Amino acid sequence: MSPLRVALVASARFPLRQPFPGGLEAHTWQLATQLRERGHHVTVFGGRGSDPALGVRELPGLPTLSAHARADVSMPAEWFLAEHHAYLSLMLDLARTGRDYDVVHNNSLHYLPVAMADTLPVRLLTTLHTPPTPWLESAVALAPGTSSFAAVSRATARQWRGTVEAPVVPNGVDTAFWTPGPGGGVPVWSGRIVPEKGPVEAILAARRAGTGLRLAGPTPDARFFREQVAPLLGDGIEHVGHLDHTDLVRLVGSASVAVISPCWDEPYGLVVAEALACGTPVAGFDRGALPELLDDTCGVLARPGDVDGLAAAITAAARLDRAAARRRAVGTCSVETMVDGYERRYRELA
């Protein structure tokens, strides 16, 4: 089949580069890279400072504003206005140039691409990377039938049902890169250190299990980290910093268990797939998509928010077969399966 011309819309706020700010940026980088390796023509629209190898067309930042506009009572937070300006500019541009592409694939969490989909001369596919949010749900409701959708998990598709039907295209990881490690070491927790990811709950559970814990990830909420996480460090609990993927492979592969402790309905959980690919069993909360990714050969789940249960899960998961975890990743979490799914959706829409 002939190659496709894909416009891939990414985050305007965060760059697509290592160490990745979060799973959404890692996913978009991986998808663009894999599509190009399959011969497709991919144009990425994203944030400033992205990986030069992607050739990202940088979205504009905060517009120049007069002193009067800045002083107006309606002036929002600068990051909000910058994102609004970036996606408004992009959608107006794509309304003029969209025929250069076969499909526009929106991987942002912003409402404007969905709200303005009917201005494009080609179809817009939006991947739902999050549970319903007020802004995005409103845009979907006001522009019915103008966009197509995909959801990253069955759990996310269920949450959106009633607003939109979204076929599931599960996220995936490169199992040739995320390779098995020896295990046996201190459990690991990785991701953005923010309240909804549950780092405090993971630390408390690791303390009760007596295992220690290494946390790896950025700290975008400085106050949360300073007031809630930092006081719990020490005595076997360590924050090792914000690591690139090469260092994360080594860290996750060396751990006996990966602790995944979402305090929200995790839409997918790339950290779960990454851990399994490294042969590291998972102890986690039974929320969001985690039950879809795990079975009893590779993970142990506790009731959401149950720190004692999570401590017991850490102990139990350490006894699981690392080879079974790896098999689970290869069978259900591969990037090849993900890209196959998007290729099918693109050709349906092109």
N, C-alpha and C positions, 0 to 999 in steps of 0.2 A: 504493500500500500504506500501511497505517496506521503511524504512528510507533511506534518501540520504546522501552521503558523499560529503560535500561541502567545497571547499577551498575558503575562502573569503579574497580577497585582499583589504586592506585598505590603508589609507594614511601612507607613510613612514615618513613624516615630522612632523605630529601632533599626539599626543596620543589619544586613544579612552577612554576617561574618563571625568567625570564631574569635573568642569564646562567645557562643550565641547568647543573646539576652534571654531567650526562652525557647520553648518547644516549637512555637509557631514559626519563628525565624529559622530554626534548624530544619523544620519540615519543608519550608518554602525553598531554602537553599538546596536541599536534597532533591526535591521534585524538579527544579530547574536543571540541575546537573544531570539527573538521570534522563530527562526528556531529551536533552541535547545529545547525550551519548547514544540515544536511539535514533538520532538523525533529524529530530524536529527542530524547527526554527523558533526559538523562545526569546521573547523580549521581556525583560523583568523591569517593572516599575517599583522602586522601593526607596528606602531611607538613605540618607547621606552616610558615607563612610562604609558602604558595603564592600564585600569581597570584589576586588578588581576583576577577577576571573569571570564573574557573572556579567560584566558589562552593564551594570544596572543603570537605567535611566532614572536619575535622581528626581524625586518629587520635590516641589518647592517647599520652603519652610515658611516661617511667619512672614506675612506680607508687610510691606512698609505702610505704616499707619500714621496719620496725622496726630498731633498732640490732642486735638479735639476728640478724635475717635478713641484714643487711649483713655481719655478722661471720662468718657461717657459711662453712665451707670450700667450699660449693657455689656461692657467689655468683659469677656470671659477669661478664664485662665489661658495663658499664652499657648500651652501645649494643645488645648482644645481648638483654639482658633487656627493654629498651624496645621493640625490634621484636617480640619474642615477645608481650609484653603488648598491643601495638597490634593485631596480627593475631588474637590470641585474643579480644580484646574485640570486634573487628569481626565475626568469624565467629559468635560467640554472638549478636550483635545481628542479623545477617542471618538466622540460624536462626529468629528471631522475626518479622522484618519482610520476609523475602525475597519474599513474594508481592506486594510493592509494585513488583517489577521483572519483566521478561520473561526477563532473563538477567543473570548476574553475570560480568563479564569481569575476570579476574585478570591484571594486568600487573606484579605484584610478583615478586621472586625468592625469596619466602619459602615454606617448606614447609607452614605451617599452613592456608592456603586450600585446598591440594590435599588434605591429610590430613583436613580436616573438610568436604569437599565434600558428603558424603552427609547432612550435617545440614541442608542448605538445601532449601527447598521448590521451588527452580527450579534449572536447570542452571548449572554453573560451567564457563566456558571459560577455560583458562589458556594464555597465549602464552608459548612457550619462547623467552626472550630470551638464553639462555646455553647453552653445552654442559652435559652432565649434571654436576650437583654432588652430593656425597654426601647432603646433607639432602633435596634435592628429589627425587632418584632414589629414595631410601628411601620418601618419602611416596607417590610414584606407585606403587611396588611394593606398599605396604601397603593402598592404597585403589584396587584395579583396577576400572575401569569406572564410577567415580563422577564423573569429570571428563571433559571434552572438551578437546582441545588444538589449538593451531596453532603452527607453527614459522615463524620469520622468514626462513628461507632453506632451500634444499635441503640445504646442508651441515649445518645444525643438525638438520634432520629425520633425516638419515642417522645422526648421532651418537646420537640418542635411539631409533633403531629397535632393536627388541629389548626395550626398556622400554615404549615407547608409540608408536603411530602418530599422526603429527601432520601434517595437511594444511598446505601452505605458504601463508602469507599474507605476502608480502614487505613489509617496511617501505617507507615512501615519504616524499618531501619535497614541500613546496609549491613547484612550479616557477614559480608566479606571484610568489613571494617571493624564491626563490633564482634570481636572474636573471644573465644573462651579463655579465661584466666585460671590460675591455680586454686583460687578461693581460700577459705580457711582463716582469713584475716578479720579485722574489726568490721562490723556491719557498716554499710554506707547509706547515706541519704543524699540525693542530688536533685537540684532544681532551683527555681527562684525562691529565695528565702523571704516569703511573704505569708501572712496569716492563713490564707486559704489553702496553702500547700502543707500546713501542719508540721513545721519543723519543731515547734515546742512539744507537741504530742509525741513526735518521734524520739526526741531527747529524753523525755520522761519515761517512755517505754523502754528505751535502751538502758537507762539507769536501773529500772526495776528488773530488767533481764540480766543485768550485770555484765553486759557485753562491751560497753563503750559504743561510740558512734563517730563516724567521720562525715561531716556535712560539706558538700561541694556545691557552690552556686553563687550567683550575684545577690547583692543586697539592695534592691531598688527602694525598699522601704527602710530608710536609714533609722528612723525612730523606732520602728518595730524591732529591728535587729539590736539596736543599742539597749532598749528597755526590756525586751522579752527574751531574746536569744543569747546575747553576750553574757548576761549574768549566770547562765546555765552551763557555759563552757568550762572546761577543766575537768580533772579527775576522769580522764578517758573520753571526754566529749571534745571534739576538735572541729573547727571550721578551717578547711584546707584552702579556701579561696575559690575564685571563679576560674575553672579550668577549661582548656580547649578539649576537643574530643579525643585527641591522642592521649592526653593525660587521664581523661575520664575512663577510657577503655582500660588502662592499667589499674586505676583505682577500683572501678566496679568489678573488674575481673579478679582482683585480689581479695574481695570481701566474701565473707561467709554468707551474708544475707544482704539484700537491698530492702530498705525500709521505705514504704510508700504510704504516706499518711494524709491523704487529702481530706480537708475539712469543707470541701464543696464537691459537687458532682463532677468529678474529673471527666472531661469529654472523651479523652482517649488515654493519655499517659505514656508519652514516648519513653519516659524513664523506666517504665515497666518493660517495654520491648527491648530497650538497651541492656537492661540487667539480664533478661533471659538470654539474649544473644551472647552475653559474656559468660553464660552458664551459671549465673548467680540467682538462686531462688529468691522469691519475694515474700515479705511479710507486709501486709497492708490492711487498710480499712476497706470494708465491703461497700464501696460507693462508686457511682458513675460507671465507667467502662471497665473497671478492674476485673469484675467477674467474667467479662468476655475474654480477657487476655489470658487469664490464669485458669488452670485446672489443679486438681489435688496432687498432681505429680511435680508441680513447679512453684506452688504458692500456697500460703496459708492466710486466710482473711479473718479479721476480727470485726465485731460490730462497729459501725461508725462512731468515732469518738471514745471508744473503750480502750483506755491506755493500758489497763491490766491485761485485757485481751490481746492487745498488740504486743505486749511484752512476751506473753505466752506464744504468740505467733512467731516472734523472732527466734525463740528457742526451738520451736518445731520446724520452722523453715530451714534452719541450719542442718537438719538431718536429711533433707531431700536430695535427690540425685541430680548433680549438676548437669549430667548428660541429658537428662529429661528436660531440664530448663532450656538447654540449647536446642533440642529437637522442637520444643514448643515454639521458639522464636522462628526457626527456619520454616516451620509449617504454617504459621499463622501471622507472623509479623514482618514479612520480608518486604523490602522496598520494591522488588520486582512485581509482587502482587498489587501493591498500591499503584504503581505506574500503569500496569495493565488496566486497572479499573478506570483511571483517568483517561487513558487513550480511548477506551470504549465510550466514555461519556463525551469526549471531544468529538468523536466521529458521529455520534448520534445528533449532535448539535450543529456540526459544521455544514 
